[in-house]
C-alpha cells in the first residue's frame, strides 16, 4: 500500500490539513507537540477501519471540542493494482465515497464504497504488519508485534538470501528461503537457523572472533591506510 495524499478536516484539533507524500523515499512530518501529527495517522486508520455511519466512542473521541462539525478524511492510495481516492465524513450526514483512478475508472458511494475498499485491502495488505508498524505516542497495549507478520518474516528470509555473497552459509540461507509451512507462511525455525549460521561465520560459541572476521578487520585497516595514503 502506498499513500499519495491525505486530507483531514475538522478532526480533533486539526481544522484542515493536506499532506502530499513523496512517490519515493520517506516523507517526514515535523512539528511541535500537539500540532496534529498523530491525528493525521489516526485519521488515516479511521478511514480504513471505521464505517462512516459508526457512532462508536472512537468517532466521538475525534470530534473537535466546542464545534458542531463533521470530521472528514480523504486519502489517495495505491493498493495492489488499484489507485483510488477514498473519503469519509463522520458524525453529521455521514458518507463514504471512492473514486477509482486506475486501472479502470469507477465511482462508488456508501456501503458499496466501503465494501470495495475492504475487499481490496484484504486481498493486498498484510493487516497485522500494518498494525505492528503503526505507533501512536508509544506502543499501545495489545498492539501486534512484527513477529506476528508472515509478510515481515518472508521479507527477512528474502533479505538473508540477497545478503549472502560468500557462499559460506548458502545452504542455511537456502533452507530459510525455501522454508515454508503448509499454510504458506515463513518457517521461523529456518530463519533462526540462517541467522545462527551467519553469526557463526564471525563469532565462536563463546563470543570470540573467527578467522574470517579477523581477516576482514585486517583488510579494513589496510584499505583505510591505502585511502589515507
N, CA, C and O of each residue as an XYZ file, in Angstrom:
916
protein
N       0.848     -1.188      0.000
C       0.000      0.000      0.000
C       0.885      1.240      0.000
O       1.845      1.328      0.766
N       0.557      2.196     -0.863
C       1.283      3.461     -0.906
C       0.293      4.609     -0.741
O      -0.736      4.668     -1.414
N       0.631      5.518      0.168
C      -0.196      6.680      0.428
C       0.357      7.865     -0.365
O       1.510      8.256     -0.183
N      -0.470      8.433     -1.243
C      -0.039      9.556     -2.068
C      -0.439     10.905     -1.461
O       0.305     11.882     -1.541
N      -1.611     10.937     -0.866
C      -2.136     12.220     -0.362
C      -3.118     11.947      0.764
O      -3.864     10.969      0.735
N      -3.106     12.839      1.770
C      -4.033     12.697      2.892
C      -4.606     14.073      3.227
O      -3.860     15.026      3.450
N      -5.934     14.167      3.262
C      -6.636     15.397      3.616
C      -7.460     15.135      4.867
O      -8.233     14.179      4.923
N      -7.291     15.989      5.868
C      -8.021     15.851      7.127
C      -8.667     17.195      7.443
O      -8.027     18.244      7.368
N      -9.960     17.142      7.800
C     -10.684     18.380      8.101
C     -11.551     18.179      9.340
O     -12.266     17.182      9.446
N     -11.486     19.126     10.279
C     -12.308     19.095     11.494
C     -12.127     17.779     12.249
O     -13.100     17.114     12.603
N     -10.883     17.421     12.485
C     -10.551     16.151     13.136
C      -9.698     16.470     14.363
O      -8.563     16.926     14.225
N     -10.228     16.238     15.544
C      -9.574     16.638     16.800
C      -9.214     18.122     16.715
O     -10.099     18.956     16.522
N      -7.927     18.466     16.855
C      -7.529     19.865     16.811
C      -7.116     20.350     15.440
O      -6.658     21.483     15.293
N      -7.273     19.498     14.426
C      -6.877     19.862     13.065
C      -8.076     20.460     12.339
O      -9.046     19.758     12.055
N      -8.010     21.759     12.037
C      -9.110     22.406     11.301
C      -9.109     21.926      9.863
O     -10.147     21.508      9.350
N      -7.964     21.980      9.207
C      -7.816     21.431      7.858
C      -6.339     21.324      7.538
O      -5.570     22.263      7.747
N      -5.953     20.159      7.024
C      -4.558     19.944      6.654
C      -4.502     18.917      5.539
O      -5.173     17.886      5.594
N      -3.700     19.203      4.532
C      -3.480     18.257      3.439
C      -1.985     18.016      3.301
O      -1.195     18.960      3.283
N      -1.605     16.760      3.204
C      -0.203     16.372      3.052
C      -0.073     15.539      1.783
O      -0.808     14.572      1.582
N       0.869     15.926      0.935
C       1.178     15.161     -0.276
C       2.485     14.428     -0.017
O       3.492     15.047      0.324
N       2.468     13.122     -0.178
C       3.610     12.286      0.154
C       4.479     12.030     -1.082
O       3.978     11.916     -2.200
N       5.784     11.944     -0.852
C       6.728     11.705     -1.943
C       6.496     10.325     -2.549
O       6.172      9.374     -1.837
N       6.661     10.220     -3.859
C       6.488      8.930     -4.536
C       7.619      7.968     -4.210
O       7.436      6.752     -4.273
N       8.797      8.504     -3.860
C       9.921      7.659     -3.469
C      10.511      8.195     -2.169
O      10.306      9.357     -1.818
N      11.237      7.350     -1.465
C      11.871      7.786     -0.230
C      10.884      7.891      0.914
O       9.861      7.207      0.936
N      11.206      8.761      1.872
C      10.433      8.886      3.105
C       9.932     10.316      3.249
O      10.679     11.267      3.018
N       8.680     10.465      3.626
C       8.133     11.784      3.941
C       8.103     11.943      5.451
O       7.493     11.134      6.150
N       8.752     12.970      5.956
C       8.836     13.214      7.393
C       7.927     14.369      7.775
O       8.045     15.467      7.232
N       7.014     14.118      8.719
C       6.149     15.170      9.245
C       6.776     15.685     10.536
O       6.943     14.929     11.492
N       7.119     16.961     10.564
C       7.824     17.536     11.710
C       7.038     18.719     12.241
O       6.549     19.547     11.472
N       6.917     18.796     13.568
C       6.212     19.920     14.164
C       6.223     19.811     15.669
O       6.593     18.769     16.209
N       5.823     20.870     16.364
C       5.811     20.857     17.834
C       4.757     19.906     18.371
O       3.916     19.408     17.624
N       4.808     19.660     19.670
C       3.801     18.822     20.323
C       2.411     19.422     20.118
O       2.242     20.641     20.082
N       1.417     18.535     19.984
C       0.020     18.925     19.812
C      -0.239     19.661     18.500
O      -1.233     20.377     18.371
N       0.655     19.485     17.530
C       0.444     20.143     16.241
C      -0.492     19.344     15.340
O      -0.980     19.863     14.337
N      -0.745     18.082     15.693
C      -1.668     17.264     14.909
C      -1.013     16.160     14.105
O      -1.663     15.552     13.254
N       0.274     15.883     14.354
C       0.965     14.831     13.590
C       0.310     13.474     13.824
O       0.009     12.751     12.874
N       0.093     13.132     15.089
C      -0.536     11.841     15.394
C      -1.978     11.795     14.900
O      -2.479     10.733     14.529
N      -2.636     12.938     14.898
C      -4.030     12.973     14.429
C      -4.130     12.590     12.959
O      -5.106     11.963     12.546
N      -3.124     12.965     12.163
C      -3.139     12.600     10.746
C      -3.096     11.090     10.576
O      -3.839     10.523      9.774
N      -2.218     10.443     11.340
C      -2.108      8.988     11.249
C      -3.369      8.319     11.781
O      -3.848      7.339     11.211
N      -3.904      8.852     12.877
C      -5.139      8.306     13.426
C      -6.282      8.443     12.426
O      -7.111      7.543     12.293
N      -6.320      9.578     11.723
C      -7.374      9.803     10.736
C      -7.290      8.791      9.602
O      -8.315      8.288      9.142
N      -6.077      8.487      9.146
C      -5.911      7.503      8.076
C      -6.449      6.146      8.506
O      -7.152      5.485      7.743
N      -6.124      5.732      9.713
C      -6.585      4.424     10.174
C      -8.093      4.410     10.409
O      -8.740      3.385     10.191
N      -8.657      5.523     10.848
C     -10.113      5.576     10.956
C     -10.767      5.426      9.593
O     -11.769      4.726      9.447
N     -10.195      6.086      8.600
C     -10.725      5.989      7.245
C     -10.752      4.542      6.771
O     -11.721      4.109      6.148
N      -9.698      3.798      7.061
C      -9.580      2.428      6.573
C     -10.351      1.421      7.423
O     -10.685      0.335      6.951
N     -10.633      1.778      8.671
C     -11.167      0.770      9.600
C     -12.576      1.035     10.111
O     -13.280      0.089     10.462
N     -13.012      2.296     10.164
C     -14.276      2.631     10.831
C     -15.316      3.084      9.809
O     -15.054      3.962      8.988
N     -16.496      2.473      9.870
C     -17.573      2.843      8.952
C     -17.982      4.302      9.151
O     -17.918      4.829     10.262
N     -18.392      4.933      8.085
C     -18.800      6.334      8.158
C     -19.999      6.520      9.084
O     -20.129      7.564      9.723
N     -20.866      5.531      9.163
C     -22.084      5.638      9.975
C     -21.863      5.236     11.434
O     -22.802      5.244     12.229
N     -20.635      4.889     11.781
C     -20.355      4.432     13.144
C     -20.628      5.534     14.162
O     -20.324      6.704     13.930
N     -21.203      5.138     15.287
C     -21.421      6.061     16.402
C     -20.600      5.620     17.611
O     -20.965      5.880     18.757
N     -19.490      4.952     17.331
C     -18.654      4.398     18.388
C     -17.893      5.487     19.136
O     -17.831      6.638     18.702
N     -17.317      5.096     20.268
C     -16.507      6.023     21.056
C     -15.312      6.518     20.263
O     -14.831      7.631     20.477
N     -14.838      5.688     19.347
C     -13.693      6.077     18.520
C     -14.021      7.307     17.676
O     -13.171      8.177     17.485
N     -15.248      7.377     17.173
C     -15.666      8.542     16.398
C     -15.906      9.734     17.317
O     -15.483     10.849     17.011
N     -16.576      9.509     18.430
C     -16.855     10.596     19.370
C     -15.570     11.253     19.852
O     -15.542     12.458     20.103
N     -14.504     10.463     19.983
C     -13.255     10.975     20.541
C     -12.551     11.963     19.619
O     -11.730     12.754     20.083
N     -12.856     11.933     18.320
C     -12.133     12.814     17.388
C     -12.915     14.077     17.042
O     -12.435     14.905     16.268
N     -14.120     14.238     17.608
C     -14.904     15.438     17.327
C     -14.209     16.654     17.942
O     -13.817     16.603     19.108
N     -14.048     17.730     17.199
C     -13.393     18.926     17.738
C     -14.176     19.505     18.909
O     -15.405     19.566     18.877
N     -13.462     19.925     19.932
C     -14.124     20.484     21.114
C     -14.753     21.833     20.781
O     -14.125     22.691     20.161
N     -16.011     22.006     21.206
C     -16.673     23.289     21.064
C     -17.180     23.630     19.681
O     -17.614     24.757     19.444
N     -17.133     22.662     18.745
C     -17.624     22.949     17.384
C     -18.501     21.793     16.917
O     -18.103     20.632     17.017
N     -19.667     22.097     16.419
C     -20.585     21.074     15.925
C     -20.338     20.878     14.428
O     -21.078     21.394     13.591
N     -19.282     20.120     14.106
C     -18.870     19.899     12.724
C     -18.721     18.407     12.470
O     -18.781     17.594     13.393
N     -18.525     18.064     11.205
C     -18.391     16.669     10.799
C     -16.947     16.397     10.375
O     -16.501     16.948      9.368
N     -16.202     15.565     11.109
C     -14.845     15.223     10.691
C     -14.850     14.585      9.301
O     -15.707     13.761      8.984
N     -13.879     14.981      8.483
C     -13.773     14.439      7.121
C     -12.338     14.004      6.881
O     -11.395     14.723      7.211
N     -12.183     12.816      6.299
C     -10.867     12.275      5.978
C     -10.883     11.774      4.542
O     -11.809     11.078      4.126
N      -9.850     12.133      3.792
C      -9.747     11.692      2.398
C      -8.306     11.302      2.110
O      -7.375     12.008      2.498
N      -8.126     10.181      1.431
C      -6.787      9.717      1.093
C      -6.753      9.220     -0.342
O      -7.710      8.625     -0.837
N      -5.627      9.479     -0.997
C      -5.366      8.897     -2.321
C      -4.336      7.801     -2.122
O      -3.248      8.042     -1.599
N      -4.686      6.601     -2.540
C      -3.885      5.419     -2.242
C      -3.657      4.571     -3.482
O      -4.445      4.590     -4.428
N      -2.558      3.825     -3.452
C      -2.365      2.730     -4.393
C      -2.281      1.451     -3.583
O      -1.417      1.309     -2.718
N      -3.179      0.524     -3.864
C      -3.210     -0.770     -3.182
C      -3.299     -1.845     -4.247
O      -4.290     -1.924     -4.973
N      -2.266     -2.676     -4.346
C      -2.243     -3.666     -5.412
C      -2.289     -2.967     -6.760
O      -1.514     -2.037     -6.982
N      -3.164     -3.376     -7.669
C      -3.235     -2.748     -8.993
C      -4.122     -1.504     -9.025
O      -4.287     -0.889    -10.078
N      -4.694     -1.131     -7.876
C      -5.683     -0.056     -7.856
C      -5.118      1.245     -7.279
O      -4.440      1.247     -6.252
N      -5.416      2.346     -7.968
C      -5.166      3.675     -7.423
C      -6.523      4.346     -7.274
O      -7.302      4.395     -8.227
N      -6.810      4.866     -6.079
C      -8.148      5.404     -5.837
C      -8.115      6.491     -4.770
O      -7.174      6.588     -3.982
N      -9.171      7.306     -4.765
C      -9.372      8.343     -3.762
C     -10.546      7.899     -2.884
O     -11.640      7.630     -3.380
N     -10.298      7.828     -1.579
C     -11.284      7.307     -0.635
C     -11.565      8.389      0.407
O     -10.639      8.888      1.047
N     -12.829      8.754      0.581
C     -13.178      9.790      1.539
C     -14.362      9.404      2.398
O     -15.265      8.696      1.952
N     -14.351      9.884      3.657
C     -15.471      9.623      4.568
C     -15.755     10.857      5.404
O     -14.846     11.570      5.830
N     -17.052     11.091      5.630
C     -17.492     12.103      6.571
C     -18.168     11.374      7.723
O     -18.983     10.477      7.510
N     -17.822     11.768      8.949
C     -18.368     11.130     10.142
C     -19.302     12.089     10.896
O     -19.266     13.304     10.697
N     -20.130     11.511     11.756
C     -20.943     12.235     12.725
C     -22.185     12.860     12.090
O     -23.274     12.304     12.229
N     -22.064     13.967     11.417
C     -23.214     14.632     10.800
C     -23.266     14.304      9.313
O     -22.276     14.468      8.600
N     -24.425     13.840      8.847
C     -24.597     13.438      7.445
C     -23.432     12.554      6.984
O     -22.730     12.901      6.035
N     -23.229     11.428      7.646
C     -22.095     10.553      7.300
C     -22.174     10.074      5.858
O     -23.256      9.832      5.324
N     -21.008      9.943      5.242
C     -20.965      9.493      3.849
C     -19.613      8.842      3.574
O     -18.634      9.087      4.279
N     -19.581      8.021      2.553
C     -18.333      7.380      2.105
C     -18.344      7.341      0.586
O     -19.353      6.990     -0.026
N     -17.227      7.700     -0.017
C     -17.109      7.670     -1.480
C     -15.748      7.130     -1.864
O     -14.768      7.335     -1.149
N     -15.686      6.450     -2.976
C     -14.408      6.018     -3.533
C     -14.434      6.291     -5.034
O     -15.386      5.941     -5.732
N     -13.373      6.919     -5.505
C     -13.198      7.166     -6.934
C     -11.977      6.388     -7.395
O     -10.850      6.723     -7.031
N     -12.192      5.362     -8.186
C     -11.096      4.534     -8.688
C     -10.498      5.219     -9.906
O     -11.200      5.512    -10.875
N      -9.192      5.472     -9.848
C      -8.493      6.153    -10.942
C      -7.860      5.169    -11.917
O      -7.779      5.442    -13.114
N      -7.411      4.024    -11.406
C      -6.748      3.017    -12.234
C      -6.931      1.651    -11.567
O      -7.013      1.572    -10.341
N      -6.995      0.584    -12.353
C      -6.732      0.511    -13.794
C      -7.925      0.930    -14.671
O      -7.750      1.202    -15.858
N      -9.131      0.982    -14.093
C     -10.308      1.413    -14.856
C     -11.122      2.356    -13.991
O     -11.347      2.060    -12.818
N     -11.574      3.486    -14.531
C     -12.349      4.446    -13.741
C     -13.622      3.809    -13.180
O     -14.301      3.029    -13.848
N     -13.919      4.169    -11.936
C     -15.122      3.645    -11.281
C     -15.448      4.548    -10.099
O     -14.540      5.110     -9.486
N     -16.719      4.695     -9.772
C     -17.109      5.511     -8.630
C     -18.185      4.788     -7.845
O     -19.164      4.296     -8.406
N     -17.981      4.732     -6.509
C     -18.925      4.067     -5.625
C     -19.170      4.961     -4.424
O     -18.361      5.834     -4.110
N     -20.295      4.736     -3.754
C     -20.603      5.519     -2.574
C     -21.277      4.639     -1.527
O     -21.732      3.532     -1.813
N     -21.324      5.170     -0.302
C     -21.991      4.465      0.775
C     -21.342      3.140      1.119
O     -20.122      2.988      1.054
N     -22.190      2.177      1.490
C     -21.696      0.861      1.869
C     -20.960      0.154      0.746
O     -20.032     -0.616      0.999
N     -21.365      0.408     -0.495
C     -20.686     -0.220     -1.630
C     -19.230      0.234     -1.711
O     -18.344     -0.560     -2.026
N     -18.988      1.513     -1.427
C     -17.621      2.038     -1.439
C     -16.794      1.386     -0.342
O     -15.654      0.982     -0.572
N     -17.371      1.284      0.852
C     -16.639      0.691      1.979
C     -16.358     -0.786      1.729
O     -15.269     -1.265      2.043
N     -17.313     -1.508      1.175
C     -17.114     -2.924      0.873
C     -16.025     -3.114     -0.175
O     -15.220     -4.039     -0.073
N     -15.996     -2.239     -1.185
C     -14.995     -2.361     -2.245
C     -13.596     -2.141     -1.677
O     -12.681     -2.914     -1.961
N     -13.430     -1.105     -0.887
C     -12.113     -0.822     -0.310
C     -11.704     -1.940      0.642
O     -10.546     -2.358      0.648
N     -12.636     -2.421      1.437
C     -12.323     -3.506      2.368
C     -11.839     -4.742      1.621
O     -10.903     -5.408      2.064
N     -12.460     -5.049      0.505
C     -12.037     -6.200     -0.282
C     -10.650     -6.022     -0.864
O      -9.859     -6.965     -0.883
N     -10.343     -4.821     -1.342
C      -9.015     -4.545     -1.900
C      -7.951     -4.651     -0.817
O      -6.890     -5.233     -1.043
N      -8.226     -4.096      0.350
C      -7.252     -4.154      1.453
C      -7.026     -5.590      1.908
O      -5.892     -5.991      2.171
N      -8.095     -6.355      1.999
C      -7.961     -7.751      2.433
C      -7.102     -8.551      1.458
O      -6.331     -9.421      1.863
N      -7.242     -8.246      0.178
C      -6.520     -9.004     -0.844
C      -5.051     -8.596     -0.963
O      -4.216     -9.411     -1.355
N      -4.730     -7.351     -0.631
C      -3.393     -6.860     -0.966
C      -2.585     -6.284      0.199
O      -1.430     -5.909      0.001
N      -3.152     -6.202      1.403
C      -2.438     -5.591      2.524
C      -2.354     -6.578      3.683
O      -3.348     -7.218      4.028
N      -1.170     -6.704      4.288
C      -0.980     -7.505      5.489
C      -1.416     -6.648      6.674
O      -0.664     -5.781      7.122
N      -2.617     -6.882      7.182
C      -3.182     -6.036      8.230
C      -2.363     -6.099      9.514
O      -2.210     -5.089     10.201
N      -1.831     -7.282      9.847
C      -1.032     -7.416     11.061
C       0.262     -6.612     10.953
O       0.682     -5.972     11.917
N       0.886     -6.645      9.788
C       2.121     -5.883      9.592
C       1.837     -4.391      9.696
O       2.591     -3.660     10.338
N       0.759     -3.934      9.074
C       0.410     -2.515      9.132
C       0.158     -2.080     10.568
O       0.611     -1.013     10.981
N      -0.564     -2.900     11.333
C      -0.848     -2.561     12.723
C       0.415     -2.541     13.568
O       0.569     -1.683     14.437
N       1.331     -3.494     13.314
C       2.563     -3.565     14.092
C       3.473     -2.386     13.815
O       4.219     -1.956     14.694
N       3.420     -1.857     12.598
C       4.286     -0.742     12.227
C       3.708      0.604     12.632
O       4.378      1.629     12.505
N       2.473      0.616     13.117
C       1.817      1.868     13.477
C       1.964      2.111     14.974
O       1.460      1.335     15.786
N       2.649      3.182     15.334
C       2.851      3.513     16.741
C       2.393      4.943     16.977
O       2.937      5.876     16.385
N       1.404      5.121     17.830
C       0.911      6.452     18.184
C       1.342      6.764     19.611
O       0.798      6.195     20.557
N       2.314      7.661     19.780
C       2.792      8.053     21.101
C       3.206      6.837     21.914
O       2.834      6.711     23.081
N       3.981      5.933     21.295
C       4.428      4.737     22.000
C       3.484      3.578     21.747
O       2.299      3.793     21.493
N       3.997      2.328     21.812
C       3.165      1.149     21.545
C       1.992      1.077     22.516
O       2.141      1.332     23.711
N       0.840      0.730     21.991
C      -0.347      0.604     22.827
C      -0.499     -0.829     23.306
O      -0.008     -1.751     22.655
N      -1.183     -1.036     24.456
C      -1.401     -2.398     24.949
C      -2.111     -3.242     23.909
O      -3.096     -2.809     23.312
N      -1.612     -4.443     23.697
C      -2.238     -5.342     22.750
C      -1.860     -5.111     21.305
O      -2.367     -5.794     20.416
N      -0.962     -4.141     21.052
C      -0.568     -3.889     19.666
C       0.193     -5.096     19.120
O       1.056     -5.625     19.821
N      -0.093     -5.556     17.892
C       0.625     -6.703     17.326
C       2.117     -6.410     17.219
O       2.528     -5.261     17.053
N       2.914     -7.460     17.314
C       4.350     -7.317     17.125
C       4.709     -7.799     15.732
O       3.922     -8.483     15.077
N       5.908     -7.437     15.282
C       6.336     -7.837     13.945
C       6.469     -9.348     13.818
O       6.395     -9.885     12.712
N       6.662    -10.033     14.930
C       6.791    -11.487     14.839
C       5.487    -12.152     14.421
O       5.485    -13.312     14.011
N       4.363    -11.414     14.525
C       3.075    -11.969     14.112
C       2.856    -11.890     12.607
O       1.895    -12.465     12.094
N       3.730    -11.186     11.890
C       3.500    -10.926     10.474
C       4.262    -11.913      9.595
O       5.492    -11.962      9.626
N       3.530    -12.694      8.819
C       4.162    -13.611      7.877
C       4.904    -12.838      6.798
O       5.974    -13.260      6.358
N       4.343    -11.696      6.362
C       4.992    -10.901      5.317
C       6.344    -10.395      5.784
O       7.299    -10.377      5.008
N       6.441     -9.979      7.054
C       7.709     -9.483      7.584
C       8.733    -10.613      7.639
O       9.898    -10.414      7.297
N       8.301    -11.802      8.070
C       9.211    -12.943      8.126
C       9.725    -13.321      6.742
O      10.904    -13.630      6.571
N       8.825    -13.294      5.752
C       9.234    -13.614      4.390
C      10.227    -12.587      3.858
O      11.168    -12.937      3.145
N      10.015    -11.304      4.211
C      10.941    -10.260      3.765
C      12.323    -10.469      4.370
O      13.333    -10.268      3.695
N      12.376    -10.871      5.639
C      13.660    -11.142      6.269
C      14.364    -12.322      5.601
O      15.573    -12.291      5.369
N      13.593    -13.350      5.299
C      14.177    -14.517      4.632
C      14.744    -14.123      3.271
O      15.851    -14.528      2.915
N      13.986    -13.333      2.512
C      14.441    -12.891      1.196
C      15.689    -12.033      1.323
O      16.619    -12.159      0.526
N      15.711    -11.154      2.333
C      16.879    -10.300      2.539
C      18.100    -11.130      2.898
O      19.210    -10.824      2.462
N      17.903    -12.180      3.689
C      19.021    -13.049      4.048
C      19.601    -13.711      2.807
O      20.816    -13.862      2.683
N      18.717    -14.106      1.884
C      19.199    -14.721      0.649
C      19.984    -13.754     -0.211
O      20.997    -14.133     -0.800
N      19.524    -12.475     -0.297
C      20.226    -11.481     -1.107
C      21.549    -11.079     -0.480
O      22.508    -10.759     -1.182
N      21.596    -11.098      0.874
C      22.799    -10.627      1.553
C      23.921    -11.642      1.508
O      25.080    -11.282      1.715
N      23.607    -12.903      1.243
C      24.632    -13.935      1.256
C      25.460    -13.860     -0.018
O      24.979    -14.200     -1.098
N      26.719    -13.409      0.112
C      27.545    -13.259     -1.081
C      28.768    -14.139     -1.104
O      29.466    -14.196     -2.117
N      29.052    -14.835     -0.002
C      30.283    -15.619      0.056
C      30.058    -17.096     -0.184
O      30.993    -17.811     -0.543
N      28.844    -17.563      0.005
C      28.570    -18.982     -0.142
C      28.845    -19.757      1.119
O      28.518    -20.942      1.185
N      29.442    -19.128      2.143
C      29.787    -19.832      3.357
C      28.560    -20.366      4.077
O      28.611    -21.420      4.711
N      27.453    -19.632      3.978
C      26.249    -20.088      4.659
C      25.096    -20.232      3.676
O      23.930    -20.117      4.051
N      25.434    -20.487      2.405
C      24.389    -20.528      1.397
C      23.402    -21.651      1.645
O      22.220    -21.508      1.331
N      23.858    -22.770      2.202
C      22.947    -23.876      2.448
C      21.910    -23.490      3.483
O      20.723    -23.777      3.331
N      22.381    -22.824      4.558
C      21.447    -22.418      5.608
C      20.490    -21.365      5.099
O      19.294    -21.413      5.388
N      21.019    -20.396      4.328
C      20.163    -19.351      3.792
C      19.180    -19.934      2.800
O      18.012    -19.546      2.781
N      19.643    -20.867      1.969
C      18.749    -21.504      1.016
C      17.622    -22.236      1.713
O      16.476    -22.203      1.264
N      17.954    -22.904      2.824
C      16.918    -23.602      3.578
C      15.901    -22.622      4.119
O      14.702    -22.903      4.136
N      16.387    -21.448      4.571
C      15.464    -20.445      5.101
C      14.600    -19.872      3.997
O      13.414    -19.612      4.199
N      15.205    -19.670      2.808
C      14.456    -19.092      1.700
C      13.330    -20.009      1.264
O      12.272    -19.550      0.833
N      13.567    -21.325      1.379
C      12.558    -22.279      0.935
C      11.683    -22.777      2.081
O      10.727    -23.521      1.861
N      12.016    -22.362      3.312
C      11.296    -22.867      4.467
C       9.906    -22.284      4.573
O       9.741    -21.135      4.985
N       8.917    -23.054      4.209
C       7.533    -22.609      4.268
C       6.720    -23.630      5.051
O       6.956    -24.833      4.944
N       5.779    -23.154      5.824
C       4.835    -24.032      6.484
C       3.763    -24.440      5.496
O       3.674    -23.892      4.397
N       2.954    -25.402      5.891
C       1.910    -25.885      4.999
C       0.930    -24.779      4.620
O       0.315    -24.825      3.554
N       0.786    -23.780      5.499
C      -0.182    -22.723      5.193
C       0.441    -21.602      4.379
O      -0.215    -20.589      4.134
N       1.706    -21.757      3.948
C       2.330    -20.771      3.084
C       3.093    -19.700      3.824
O       3.702    -18.842      3.186
N       3.086    -19.714      5.175
C       3.808    -18.694      5.919
C       5.267    -19.087      6.053
O       5.625    -20.250      5.869
N       6.121    -18.097      6.380
C       7.537    -18.360      6.510
C       7.808    -19.221      7.733
O       7.170    -19.049      8.772
N       8.755    -20.149      7.614
C       9.155    -21.014      8.708
C      10.156    -20.273      9.573
O      11.300    -20.080      9.162
N       9.743    -19.848     10.782
C      10.614    -19.052     11.631
C      11.820    -19.859     12.096
O      12.869    -19.282     12.381
N      11.691    -21.199     12.179
C      12.825    -22.019     12.575
C      13.928    -21.948     11.537
O      15.100    -21.825     11.893
N      13.576    -22.022     10.251
C      14.571    -21.917      9.186
C      15.236    -20.549      9.209
O      16.442    -20.436      8.989
N      14.459    -19.520      9.474
C      15.021    -18.177      9.559
C      16.009    -18.089     10.711
O      17.088    -17.515     10.563
N      15.650    -18.653     11.856
C      16.552    -18.643     13.007
C      17.841    -19.390     12.676
O      18.928    -18.936     13.032
N      17.728    -20.532     11.998
C      18.919    -21.304     11.618
C      19.828    -20.490     10.700
O      21.052    -20.537     10.823
N      19.211    -19.735      9.771
C      20.008    -18.915      8.859
C      20.754    -17.821      9.606
O      21.919    -17.546      9.317
N      20.078    -17.194     10.570
C      20.720    -16.146     11.369
C      21.851    -16.737     12.203
O      22.933    -16.155     12.286
N      21.604    -17.892     12.821
C      22.623    -18.529     13.644
C      23.848    -18.913     12.808
O      24.985    -18.756     13.252
N      23.604    -19.419     11.592
C      24.713    -19.805     10.727
C      25.529    -18.586     10.304
O      26.756    -18.648     10.224
N      24.834    -17.470     10.032
C      25.545    -16.245      9.644
C      26.401    -15.733     10.800
O      27.532    -15.303     10.579
N      25.888    -15.770     12.015
C      26.660    -15.313     13.173
C      27.868    -16.202     13.401
O      28.938    -15.727     13.783
N      27.689    -17.502     13.163
C      28.787    -18.445     13.389
C      29.975    -18.185     12.465
O      31.091    -18.621     12.746
N      29.733    -17.475     11.364
C      30.848    -17.132     10.481
C      31.819    -16.172     11.158
O      33.009    -16.174     10.845
N      31.324    -15.354     12.078
C      32.130    -14.275     12.643
C      32.465    -14.448     14.113
O      33.436    -13.862     14.592
N      31.682    -15.242     14.843
C      31.925    -15.418     16.269
C      31.786    -16.889     16.648
O      30.938    -17.604     16.114
N      32.630    -17.326     17.573
C      32.526    -18.688     18.094
C      31.390    -18.737     19.111
O      30.794    -17.712     19.442
N      31.099    -19.944     19.604
C      30.031    -20.108     20.583
C      30.318    -19.341     21.865
O      29.394    -18.966     22.587
N      31.615    -19.104     22.156
C      31.985    -18.367     23.366
C      32.115    -16.864     23.123
O      32.474    -16.119     24.036
N      31.824    -16.408     21.886
C      31.852    -14.987     21.593
C      33.177    -14.466     21.064
O      33.339    -13.256     20.903
N      34.123    -15.347     20.792
C      35.416    -14.910     20.250
C      35.330    -14.773     18.733
O      34.560    -15.476     18.080
N      36.135    -13.853     18.174
C      36.113    -13.636     16.734
C      36.683    -14.831     15.988
O      37.634    -15.465     16.447
N      36.095    -15.135     14.832
C      36.620    -16.194     13.984
C      37.716    -15.643     13.077
O      37.919    -14.432     12.991
N      38.411    -16.546     12.407
C      39.471    -16.127     11.486
C      38.913    -15.276     10.358
O      39.579    -14.353      9.890
N      37.695    -15.578      9.915
C      37.093    -14.808      8.829
C      36.875    -13.358      9.237
O      37.158    -12.448      8.458
N      36.372    -13.131     10.457
C      36.162    -11.764     10.919
C      37.494    -11.051     11.135
O      37.629     -9.873     10.803
N      38.486    -11.766     11.697
C      39.803    -11.158     11.905
C      40.423    -10.737     10.578
O      41.026     -9.670     10.472
N      40.266    -11.595      9.565
C      40.822    -11.259      8.246
C      40.101    -10.057      7.651
O      40.727     -9.211      7.012
N      38.780     -9.975      7.856
C      38.016     -8.839      7.350
C      38.453     -7.546      8.032
O      38.556     -6.503      7.386
N      38.711     -7.615      9.343
C      39.181     -6.419     10.052
C      40.551     -5.981      9.524
O      40.812     -4.787      9.378
N      41.418     -6.948      9.242
C      42.738     -6.627      8.708
C      42.638     -5.956      7.345
O      43.362     -5.003      7.059
N      41.732     -6.461      6.502
C      41.528     -5.865      5.200
C      40.994     -4.439      5.319
O      41.363     -3.560      4.540
N      40.109     -4.220      6.318
C      39.562     -2.883      6.524
C      40.642     -1.905      6.943
O      40.656     -0.764      6.480
N      41.564     -2.340      7.827
C      42.660     -1.492      8.266
C      43.571     -1.164      7.082
O      43.983     -0.018      6.900
N      43.879     -2.183      6.283
C      44.743     -1.966      5.107
C      44.093     -1.025      4.111
O      44.763     -0.177      3.523
N      42.772     -1.174      3.915
C      42.070     -0.296      2.985
C      42.063      1.138      3.496
O      42.206      2.078      2.715
N      41.898      1.308      4.803
C      41.922      2.649      5.380
C      43.284      3.307      5.204
O      43.372      4.496      4.898
N      44.350      2.524      5.400
C      45.699      3.055      5.227
C      45.940      3.447      3.771
O      46.543      4.482      3.487
N      45.465      2.615      2.863
C      45.626      2.918      1.425
C      44.862      4.181      1.055
O      45.339      4.997      0.266
N      43.680      4.335      1.628
C      42.880      5.526      1.365
C      43.581      6.772      1.879
O      43.642      7.785      1.181
N      44.118      6.704      3.107
C      44.821      7.851      3.666
C      46.049      8.209      2.827
O      46.345      9.386      2.619
N      46.756      7.188      2.350
C      47.940      7.416      1.522
C      47.556      8.080      0.202
O      48.423      8.351     -0.629
